[in-house]
Amino acid sequence: MSMETKRHIGNQIRRMRELRGMKQDAMAVAMGVSQQTVSHLENNEYVDDIKLKEVAKALGVNKEAIKNFSDEAIVNYFNNFHDNTSVNGFSGSHATNNFSMDAIDKLIGIIEENKILYNDNEELYKSLLQAEKDKVLHLEKLLGK
């Protein structure tokens, strides 16, 4: 007599994200949502299939992997995993995931820097435009218009 235990999907999402070395804000960027939305998802016992598909895409897995996730399965996987390839001291897909997360973190930083530069440039443009308007007014006064 087997009894299926109900899984808390939000906890499974959190564990998978953590195993990927991904922070909530990085996952939020990958999903196009806020960090608070990711936090809310991770606290929900149930997540609808459409949202679960988005989460799975951000994590680089399919939604069935999230639904069927268990810590025991991960332990078994790593106990049986023998990949001799390595990149910068990391082996297998773990190296790729670290690279992806580093790239996302750098991209977020660049976007933030660009926002600051954009705002600075916008202020400079407004100042230059006002200076040109002042010149035109001054020239019109000189010409007697």
N, C-alpha and C positions, 0 to 999 in steps of 0.2 A: 504494500500500500504506500504509494509515493504521494507526497503532498507538496505541491508547488508553492514555494515561498514567494510572496510578493516582493518585488525589488523596488527600492526607492531610486527612480531614474535620476533624480537630481544628484544624489550621492554618487551614482555611477559616473555621471558627467564630470563631477568634481574630481573623482579619483583618476579618471582618464586624462583630464586636463593636467592634473598635478604630475602624473607619470610622464606626460609629454614635456614637462618643464615649462608649461605655459601659464602665464599669469592671467587673471580675469580680464585685465584691461587689454591685453594682447588678443585674447579670444574675442572680446567685444569688437575690436577693430576688424578682426577676420570675419565676424558675423555682420558688421555694420550696425551694431547696437551699442547701448551704453554698458558700462561696467556694472551698474545697478541691475540691468536686465539679466546679465550673466549670473549675478549673485542670486537673483530671484529664481532663475531656472534651476540653479543648483540646490535651492531649498524646496523645490516642488517634488512631491512624490510621483506625480504624473506629468509628462510633457507630451503634447499632441505630436502626431507624426510629422507634420509640416515643420514645426520648430525643431523637432529631433533631427530631421534631415539637415537643417541648417547647422545645427550643433555638430553633427557628424562630419559635415564638409569642413568646418573650421578645425576640427580635430584630425582630419585626414583619415577618417574611418567611415564605415557604413553604419547606418542606424541600428542594424542588427547587432553589430559589435558592442554598441552602447547597451542595448537591451539585454544582451547575454553576458555582459562584463561581470567578472568576479575576481577578487584578489587571488583566489586559489588557482584560477586559470592562468593568471599572470605568472605566479610562482612556478607552475608546471611548465609554462612556455619558456621561461628563462632557464629553468633546470635542464630543459631539453634543447636549448638553442646553442648551436655551435657555429658561429660565423667568424671566420678568421680574418675577414677584411677589417681594416681600421683606417680612420681618418682623424688625424690630430689626437690620437689616443682614445678615440671613441670608436666603437665597433658597430657595424650594421646600420640600421635605420636610425638608431639613436643619434649618430653624428649628423645625419641629414636634418633631423628634427631640431637639434641645437642650432644648426646653421640657420634654419628657417626662422626660429624664434629670435635669434640675434639680428637677423635681417629685418624682421618686423619691428623690433625695438628701435633699431637705427632709423627705420622709415618713420616711425612715430616721432622720434626726435627731430628729424629733418622737417617734417610737416609743421611741428611746433615752431621751429626756427623760421620757416617760411611765413607763417602767420605773423610773427613779430616783424619780419622784414617788410611784409606787405603793408602792415599798419604804419610802419615808419615811412615807407614810400608814399603811402596815401596822404599822410600829413605833409610831407615835403611837396607833393604835387599840389595840394591845396594852397600851401604858402606861395609857391611859384605862380599859381594861377591868380591869386590875389595881388601879387606884385605886378603882374602884367596888367590886370584891371586898373590898378592904381596908376601905372604909367600911361595907359590910354586916357584916363580922366585928366591927368596932368597935361598931356599933349593937347587934349581938346580945349582945356582952359587957355593954354598958350596960343592956340589957333583962333580962339574967340568963338567957339561953337557953343 
